[in-house]
């Protein structure tokens, strides 16, 4: 994973973890796999 995509995953993870209206159960590794699958899909 490139440093740029790693930063993107970190940013999304932090934003979702700080979302207060709903509880979001999220693991960073799961998000990482999801983002990678999006990049590979194109």
Protein Blocks (a to p, Z undefined) as FASTA:
>chain_A
ZZklmmmmmmmmmmmmmpmkbccdddfklmmmmmmmmmmmZZ
